[in-house]
Amino acid sequence: MRKRKALEVEPSSGNVFADLGLADASEHLIKAGLVVKIGRIIRQRHLTQAAAAQFMGIDQPKVSALLAGQFRGYSVERLMRFLVALGHDVEIVVKPRKRGSAELRVA
């Protein structure tokens, strides 16, 4: 019987982009959170990608790429505008941190 090697586990920082060593990891995490919200709204409203594209003012292949995680070419502001175009309010809240280091997040 062969002995199995123990897997090495490295704890996450909470930001996969930082864990991968990417520059602007915080911005990538915010963008990913916004894209998740966009995808959730599209599914909840039972929109096709073509219909979502019309609301968002882009073409369907760009919606497909966006939902597949290709969002580097979009600013945080543009992603927020997509959410507004899909009928959602976007609210930015600034408040003192509770403990630890201050953070950016999409709720």
N, C-alpha and C positions, 0 to 999 in steps of 0.2 A: 504494500500500500504506500502510495506517494504522499509525502507531506506537502501540504499547501503552504504557499508563501503568504505571510500576513500582508494585507494591503496597507499601504501607507495612506493615512487620511490627513488632509490639511484643512483646518477649519477655515470657513469663509469669513471674509470681512463684512459680508452683507451686500457687497457690490461685486458681482461677477466680472464686470469690466475692469475694476481695480485689481481683482485677483488675477486677471489675465495680463496685467501690466499695461493696459491701454491708457494713452494720454486722454485727458478730459473724461475720465471715468464717471465722474458725477453727472456730467451733461449727458453722457450715453445712457445712464440709468434713468434720468428724468425722461429722455426721449422714449426709451423702451416702455416706461410706465404710461406715457401718453398714447403710444401706439397700441398698447394692450387695451386701454380705454376705448380707443377708436374701433378696434376689432370687436370688442364686447358690444358696443352700440350698434354696429352693423349687424351683428348676429341677433341682438334683441329686437331690432326693428325689421328683421327678415329682409334686409336689403341685399340685392345682388351687388357684386363689385361694380358693375356698370352704373347702377343707380346711386351707389355711394360716391362714385367718381363724379357724377353730375352735381351732387350736393357740394362736394369738396372742390370742384373746379379743376380737376385733373383728369387724366384718362385712366381707363380701367387697368392697363398693365402697371401703371404706377401704384394703384391701390393694391394690386396683387403683390408687387415687390415690397411695398410698405408693410403689409400684413405678414410677409415672409421674413421681416426683420431687417430689410434694407432701408434704413432711415437716416443714414449718414448725411445725405444731401438735403435734409430738411432741418430748419431751425426749430428750436423749442417754440418760438412764436408762431411759426407756420402750423405746427402740429396743434397748437391751441386753437388757431383759427379753423382748422378742420373740425375740431370738436364743436365749436360754435356753429359752423355750417351744418353740422349734423343735429343741431337743435339743443345743445347743452351749454349751460353757463360754465365759464371757467373763472375760478376765484383764486387769487393769489393771497395767501395769508402770511404775514411776517409777525413772528412772536419771539420772545426771549426763549432760549433753550432751557430745557428742564434740567438735564444732567448730561454729562459727557460732552462730546463735541457737537457743534451745530450741524445740521444736515439739510439737504434738499431731498424732497420726496414728493411723490404723486399719491394722493390719498383716494 
